[in-house]
Amino acid sequence: MSAVLLAALLAVVLAPSARAVWLGRLDPQQLMGSWYVLAVASGEKDFALEKATKSIEGVEVMLTSQNTLKMRASRHRMERCHLQAVELQRQNSGWVFGNPSLGVLEYRVLGTNFRDYAIVFTQLEAQEEAFSTVELYSRHTAAVS
């Protein structure tokens, strides 16, 4: 099932026409709320797909009064749940967010229908290594057809 979700995610991301259609109509207010991460693809060195997808429980996306994007993610740790909060500033072009001081160079929604799924591209930098990650977010704990 994970392989099917990942293949579908990559197919949508690699289709240039799909990206162009969604970027022009992106309404950040419709992205707000709770999401689940169903699939992750990453160029990170030593990326472990099984570990990454099992450690993420959910993501809550909020737009602050200062027009920054605030994201809270819950992740499993050894004996507890770890809550991580990241605040991203809007960049000059389109609905692109980032916070280089936190290692988030770019956070961009590639495609979404707002109701069921969102495909999110993130350019990250950790310990002087830059890599990108693509995640399939869903409003549901399983893929909806």
Phi, psi and chi 1 to 4 in degrees:
 res  aa     phi    psi   chi1   chi2   chi3   chi4
   1 MET       -  -41.5 -179.1   66.5  169.8      -
   2 SER   -62.4  -38.7  -65.7      -      -      -
   3 ALA   -65.8  -38.8      -      -      -      -
   4 VAL   -65.4  -44.7  172.8      -      -      -
   5 LEU   -62.5  -42.1  -73.2  173.2      -      -
   6 LEU   -66.3  -41.1 -168.0   55.3      -      -
   7 ALA   -63.2  -42.8      -      -      -      -
   8 ALA   -63.9  -41.0      -      -      -      -
   9 LEU   -60.3  -48.6  170.5   67.2      -      -
  10 LEU   -67.3  -35.0  -67.9  173.8      -      -
  11 ALA   -63.0  -42.8      -      -      -      -
  12 VAL   -68.1  -41.3  172.1      -      -      -
  13 VAL   -64.6  -38.8  168.5      -      -      -
  14 LEU   -80.8   -8.8  -63.5  175.9      -      -
  15 ALA   -84.1  106.9      -      -      -      -
  16 PRO   -62.2  -34.1    7.2  -11.3      -      -
  17 SER   -67.4  -33.3   60.2      -      -      -
  18 ALA   -64.6  -40.3      -      -      -      -
  19 ARG   -65.5  -44.3  -73.0 -163.1  -40.2 -172.4
  20 ALA   -64.2  -39.3      -      -      -      -
  21 VAL   -62.3  -47.2  168.2      -      -      -
  22 TRP   -78.2  -33.5  -70.5  112.3      -      -
  23 LEU   -62.9  -35.8  -73.0  175.7      -      -
  24 GLY   -70.3  -24.1      -      -      -      -
  25 ARG  -108.5   14.0  -60.9 -173.5  -58.2 -170.9
  26 LEU   -69.2  123.0 -176.1   59.8      -      -
  27 ASP  -115.2  107.9  179.0   -1.3      -      -
  28 PRO   -61.5  -26.8   21.8  -30.9      -      -
  29 GLN   -62.2  -33.4  -70.9  -63.1  -26.3      -
  30 GLN   -75.7  -14.9  -69.3  178.1  -62.6      -
  31 LEU   -86.6  -11.9  -69.7  172.9      -      -
  32 MET   -67.1  150.6  -57.9  -55.7  110.1      -
  33 GLY   116.7 -162.2      -      -      -      -
  34 SER   -92.2  140.3  -61.7      -      -      -
  35 TRP  -136.7  156.7  -66.5   88.4      -      -
  36 TYR  -115.1  146.1  -63.5   94.3      -      -
  37 VAL   -95.9  117.7  178.4      -      -      -
  38 LEU   -97.4  -30.3  -61.1 -176.9      -      -
  39 ALA  -150.2  148.5      -      -      -      -
  40 VAL  -136.9  134.4  179.2      -      -      -
  41 ALA  -125.9  135.8      -      -      -      -
  42 SER  -145.4  148.5  178.1      -      -      -
  43 GLY   -95.3    9.8      -      -      -      -
  44 GLU   -65.6  137.7 -179.7 -177.6    7.4      -
  45 LYS   -61.1  134.2 -177.0  179.8  174.0 -174.8
  46 ASP    62.0   29.4  -59.2  -34.9      -      -
  47 PHE   -65.7  129.9  176.2   72.4      -      -
  48 ALA  -111.7  104.6      -      -      -      -
  49 LEU   -58.8  -47.7 -176.7   61.3      -      -
  50 GLU   -59.8  -43.6  -75.0  -63.3  -45.8      -
  51 LYS   -65.8  -41.7 -179.6 -179.5  175.1 -173.6
  52 ALA   -66.8  -46.1      -      -      -      -
  53 THR   -75.5  -26.7   55.5      -      -      -
  54 LYS   -82.3  -18.3  -72.5 -177.7  179.4  177.7
  55 SER   -87.3  -13.2   68.8      -      -      -
  56 ILE  -100.8  123.1  -61.3  173.0      -      -
  57 GLU   -92.7  -52.6  -74.2  -63.7  -54.4      -
  58 GLY  -164.8  164.5      -      -      -      -
  59 VAL  -132.2  132.5  176.8      -      -      -
  60 GLU  -112.1  126.4 -176.2  179.2   10.3      -
  61 VAL  -109.7  128.8 -179.5      -      -      -
  62 MET  -133.2  147.6  -61.8  161.2  -82.7      -
  63 LEU  -107.0  120.7 -165.1   60.7      -      -
  64 THR   -81.8  169.3   68.8      -      -      -
  65 SER   -65.1  -20.8   58.7      -      -      -
  66 GLN   -88.1   11.1  -65.8   82.1   21.8      -
  67 ASN    63.5   31.9 -150.5   23.4      -      -
  68 THR  -103.0  155.8   61.8      -      -      -
  69 LEU   -96.0  121.0 -163.9   64.9      -      -
  70 LYS  -109.5  129.3 -173.4  172.6 -176.4  177.5
  71 MET  -125.7  131.4  -60.7  178.4   58.3      -
  72 ARG  -117.8  129.2  -67.0 -170.6  -49.7 -175.9
  73 ALA  -123.1  136.1      -      -      -      -
  74 SER  -101.6  134.2   62.6      -      -      -
  75 ARG  -134.4  143.8  -59.8  172.0 -172.7  -86.4
  76 HIS   -73.1  135.5  -75.6  -63.5      -      -
  77 ARG  -123.1 -177.4  -67.0  -66.1 -174.8 -118.3
  78 MET   -44.9  -59.6  -66.0  -61.1  -97.2      -
  79 GLU  -128.4   14.9  -65.9  179.5    5.9      -
  80 ARG  -155.1  172.4   61.2 -176.1  171.5   91.0
  81 CYS   -97.2  133.5 -177.1      -      -      -
  82 HIS  -108.6  126.7  174.3   71.0      -      -
  83 LEU  -101.7  125.6 -175.5   63.3      -      -
  84 GLN  -117.4  132.2  175.6 -173.2   20.7      -
  85 ALA  -119.1  134.5      -      -      -      -
  86 VAL  -133.0  134.6  175.8      -      -      -
  87 GLU  -113.7  129.5 -155.9  160.1  -43.1      -
  88 LEU  -119.3  138.0  -54.0  172.0      -      -
  89 GLN   -92.7  146.0  -67.2   82.7   31.9      -
  90 ARG   -70.6  134.7 -172.5  169.5  176.2 -177.6
  91 GLN   -89.6  178.1  -55.1  -61.0  -59.0      -
  92 ASN   -70.1  -29.5  -66.8  -26.7      -      -
  93 SER  -105.5  121.2   61.0      -      -      -
  94 GLY    53.4 -150.0      -      -      -      -
  95 TRP   -96.1   63.3  -72.1  103.9      -      -
  96 VAL  -110.7  131.5  177.6      -      -      -
  97 PHE  -120.5  160.6  -68.7   81.0      -      -
  98 GLY  -169.7  167.4      -      -      -      -
  99 ASN  -157.0   84.3 -170.2  -24.5      -      -
 100 PRO   -55.8  -30.5  -24.9   34.0      -      -
 101 SER   -65.5  -22.3   66.6      -      -      -
 102 LEU   -99.0    0.9  -63.5  176.5      -      -
 103 GLY    89.0    5.7      -      -      -      -
 104 VAL   -99.0  101.0 -179.0      -      -      -
 105 LEU   -79.8  -34.8  -55.0  178.4      -      -
 106 GLU  -154.7  135.8 -178.4  178.0  -35.3      -
 107 TYR  -131.0  115.4  179.1   87.6      -      -
 108 ARG  -140.0  136.7  175.4 -168.3  -54.4 -106.0
 109 VAL   -86.6  120.3  176.2      -      -      -
 110 LEU   -85.5  -33.9  -62.8  178.8      -      -
 111 GLY  -163.1  148.6      -      -      -      -
 112 THR  -166.4  153.6 -176.1      -      -      -
 113 ASN  -110.3   10.8   71.4   -4.5      -      -
 114 PHE    66.9  -31.9  -59.1  108.2      -      -
 115 ARG   -89.2  -41.3 -178.4 -174.8   70.2 -107.9
 116 ASP  -116.9  -37.3  -61.2  -48.3      -      -
 117 TYR  -146.3  159.4   76.6   93.0      -      -
 118 ALA  -146.1  136.8      -      -      -      -
 119 ILE  -107.1  119.6  -60.2  168.8      -      -
 120 VAL  -117.3  127.6  177.6      -      -      -
 121 PHE  -102.5  132.7  168.3   82.7      -      -
 122 THR  -131.3  128.2  -50.5      -      -      -
 123 GLN  -100.2  119.4 -179.2   72.0   35.0      -
 124 LEU  -120.1  159.3  -59.2  162.7      -      -
 125 GLU  -137.8  120.0 -173.4  173.9   63.9      -
 126 ALA  -133.8  126.5      -      -      -      -
 127 GLN    51.1   48.9  -60.5  171.0   -4.5      -
 128 GLU    64.4   15.1  -62.3 -177.8   18.0      -
 129 GLU  -112.1  121.6  177.0 -167.5   -1.7      -
 130 ALA   -96.0  136.8      -      -      -      -
 131 PHE  -154.1  164.0   58.9   92.6      -      -
 132 SER  -117.0  154.8   56.2      -      -      -
 133 THR  -134.5  139.8  -61.1      -      -      -
 134 VAL  -121.4  128.4  178.3      -      -      -
 135 GLU  -125.2  143.2  -63.7  175.2  -42.9      -
 136 LEU   -99.3  111.5  174.5   60.6      -      -
 137 TYR   -94.8  147.8  -74.7   32.7      -      -
 138 SER  -140.1  150.6  174.0      -      -      -
 139 ARG   -79.0  -10.1  -62.3  -81.4 -170.9 -171.3
 140 HIS  -118.6  158.4  -47.0  -79.4      -      -
 141 THR   -75.5   -8.2   57.1      -      -      -
 142 ALA  -136.5  161.8      -      -      -      -
 143 ALA   -64.9  139.6      -      -      -      -
 144 VAL  -109.4  130.8  176.6      -      -      -
 145 SER   -95.7      -   53.9      -      -      -
